[in-house]
Amino acid sequence: SHDFYSVVGDYRTGLGGSGFEGFLRAEYSWQSSKNTDLAQAAYAKVDSYGLLNLRVGVNAPDNRYGVTFSVENVTDKVYANYILRSSYSALDNTTSAQFIGDPRTWKVTVHGKF
């Protein structure tokens, strides 16, 4: 079994009398170590890790449209999501394959309601 925790902080404020709203959001998630093999093989142990995401943006009145700038995995943490036995393990019985999580990612998101 493994644990997963997350904390989110969200600050919003009106921008003058325009009806526009600015916001800042921070998200932190942490996952304890886990084993991704049903037999709990030692090669399949995934270490615990934490990720920080930040977002800042502006929304129009009634949230009709807006723009968000975000950075995911702010600290550029290198982490494995999943580890499994590789097809090459038939040769040496030790080779595994890892699915690595996304590196730091910058995004701009525009939304609108029509």
N, C-alpha and C positions, 0 to 999 in steps of 0.2 A: 504494500500500500504506500501511497505517497500523498503529500499535502500540497495544496495550491492556495495562495493568498494573494489578494490584490487590494490596493488602496487608491482611491481617486480623489483628487482635489479639483474643484471647479470654481472659478471666480468669474462673475459676470457683472458688467456695469453699463449703464446708459451712456451714450456719447453725446453729451450736450442735450439739446432739446430736439434733436433730429429724429428720434425714434430708433436710431441704430443702436445696436448692442455690441460691445466688445467682450471677448472672453479669453481666459487663459485656463488651460487644463493640464494637469500632471497626472500620469497614471504609472503606478509601480506594481509589478506582479512578480511573485517569487514562487518557484516550484522546488520542492525537496527532491532529493535524488530518487531514482526509480530504476527498476530493472525491466527491460522491454522483452525479455524472453520468458515464455511460460515455465520453463524449467529453472529459471533464475540463474542462467549461466553467467559466469564472471565477466565475460567479454561484453555483455549487454547492459552493464551498469551505466546509467546516465547520471552525471553529477548534477547537483542542485545549481540553480541559477536564478538571477533576478534581472528584470528588464525595466527600463524607464522610457516612457513615451511623453512627449510634450506637444501641446497644440495651442495655437493662438489664432484668433480670427475675429471677423466682424459679420454680423447678421443684420439684414434690413428689417424694417418694421414688419411685424406679423410673420417674421422668418420666411419671407417670400423668396429671398435669395441671400447668398452669403459666400464668403471665401474663408478657407481654413488653411493655415500653414502648419505642417506637422513634421516632427522628427521622431521616428520610431527606433528603438534600441539606441538611445542617445549615447550610451557609453561604448557602443560598438562591441558589445560582448560576443565572443565566439562561444557557441553552445550547441550541443547535440540535442535534437528533438527525439531521435529514435536510433537505436543501434540494432543491427541484425547480422546474422551469419551471412557472409558473402558466398557467392557461388565458387569463388576461388578457395574457400576453406576445404574443399575436397582434396586440394593439393597439400596443404600444410596443417589443417585442422585448427588454425588460429585466426585466419583472416576474417575481418568483419567489415561491414559497410555502415557508414553513419550518414544520417540526414541532418545536415547542419542548418541551424536557424538563420533567418535573414540578418544581414549586416545592418549597420546604420542606414536608414532610408529616409530621404527627404521627400515630402509630398506637398502638393498644392491641390486642394479640392474646392471646386465651385459647385454650388447647388442652387436650384431654383424650382419654384412651383409654378405650374402653368395652368 
